[in-house]
Amino acid sequence: MNDKNLAFEIIQDSGIPKYRQLVNAVNDAIANHIISIGELLPSVNNLCQRHGLSRDTVFKAYSILKEQGVIESVPNKGYYVARDTRKILLVLDTFKAYKEVLYHSFVNNLPDNFITDVQFHHYNIENFKTIVQNSKGQYFKYIIMPFEHKEVPAILTAIQSDKLLLVDWNIHGKIHNNYVYQDFGVSFYETLKEVIPLFKKYKEIHFVYPSFTNHPSESVTFFEKFCKDFAFTFKIITNPNEFSIKKHVAYISVSDRMLGNFLEQCRVKDFEPGVDVGILSYNETPMKKFIYKGITVVSTDFKELGTKAAEFVKKGIPIRYYVPTKLLLRDSL
């Protein structure tokens, strides 16, 4: 090919290494159908002369592309495009069982030529900033789970809107953003209404919302509204050290750590979930249906969330979608 098709400019002070800029240029040219599978790439000497690059820089870029399966080389002929490979960055908050469901649903619904890199911000703003800044221009699409921090919106502006999909929590989103969200407020309220007859088995409802959780606080707001609207005696527990279960109380937990604490206390006190005490857990995981006689869960469908995110990547069209929140009724309540 004529290297005029591989149009790019080396930016000296971009913070992105020159070899990485060349890798990005090749991937972008393939993604935008500027160069095709089977087409020869510019020679190492050609790129060195035209762009003022060292041979080591070009070799390093081509070596990375070969490792990714994007290009191959033929002795005495050069490098050519082997396949249309596109890299996706998936940024999650933390790795939990239900996030694993999201991840597998996402990658399993992408074609084989899509490569997904996964990183975790752990609700740390400096970590989040580093991930976004270091990935700028390196990916075909960005799937990002935001979190509550005043600097997040400014950091996200580094990514082109048409390449960015926000997932899970509707926070810091702008009117032009693509998103696949779950609703932690009204939908949670409506789901609680479905179990009013079961809640009436108990004298009180306690919402276990430990101080260490990052679960959106709007769930607490709508829990309070629910209890007041339907005349339930309620309590909100934020100090995990004060969590001591009592008979004839139904508990709602947004933390699997506190769910484990609840089940251990049931064992010690010889309480039977669903009879002596009740438990409603937030977020479905593969194991909750097997614990005791099954844990009742209120949850979005993380598999659908991953599928919808994959649709955004594959189809390249705008998406603004809320995944429904559902009740999975089992014997614990």
Disulfide bonds with the S-S distance in Angstrom:
none
